[in-house]
């Protein structure tokens, strides 16, 4: 049995389109490093200098690793790891769209 790793859509091009890959038990950072050997470029988008990147959230069995041991969180056979890029900010499109919606409601 292995560790199941769910890959977000923006990184699936690095895993040849796979939305789920398998990795070896150990720590989160060792898992990321081993996945980078199989899927070059994946590791640098998730971690830097042995630490998880600030805007990448990692969950083990739906538990945020930031509240466990960060990149030193242990993963074992059968665990499920989810990599979730954080989304921040907005877009001018959404502001304009919201403004149009407000005008349609009689608000300006």
Secondary structure in CASP SS format (residue, H / E / C, confidence):
PFRMAT SS
TARGET T0000
AUTHOR 0000-0000-0000
METHOD secondary structure of the structure
MODEL  1
X C 1.00
X C 1.00
X E 1.00
X E 1.00
X E 1.00
X E 1.00
X C 1.00
X C 1.00
X H 1.00
X H 1.00
X H 1.00
X C 1.00
X C 1.00
X C 1.00
X C 1.00
X C 1.00
X C 1.00
X C 1.00
X C 1.00
X E 1.00
X E 1.00
X E 1.00
X E 1.00
X C 1.00
X C 1.00
X E 1.00
X E 1.00
X H 1.00
X H 1.00
X H 1.00
X H 1.00
X H 1.00
X H 1.00
X H 1.00
X H 1.00
X H 1.00
X H 1.00
X H 1.00
X C 1.00
X C 1.00
X C 1.00
X H 1.00
X H 1.00
X H 1.00
X H 1.00
X H 1.00
X E 1.00
X E 1.00
X C 1.00
X C 1.00
X E 1.00
X E 1.00
X C 1.00
X C 1.00
X C 1.00
X E 1.00
X E 1.00
X E 1.00
X E 1.00
X E 1.00
X C 1.00
X C 1.00
X E 1.00
X E 1.00
X H 1.00
X H 1.00
X H 1.00
X C 1.00
X C 1.00
X H 1.00
X H 1.00
X H 1.00
X C 1.00
X E 1.00
X E 1.00
X C 1.00
X C 1.00
X C 1.00
X C 1.00
X E 1.00
X E 1.00
X E 1.00
X E 1.00
X E 1.00
X E 1.00
X C 1.00
X C 1.00
X C 1.00
X C 1.00
X C 1.00
X C 1.00
X H 1.00
X H 1.00
X H 1.00
X H 1.00
X H 1.00
X H 1.00
X H 1.00
X H 1.00
X H 1.00
X H 1.00
X H 1.00
X H 1.00
X H 1.00
X C 1.00
X C 1.00
X C 1.00
X C 1.00
END
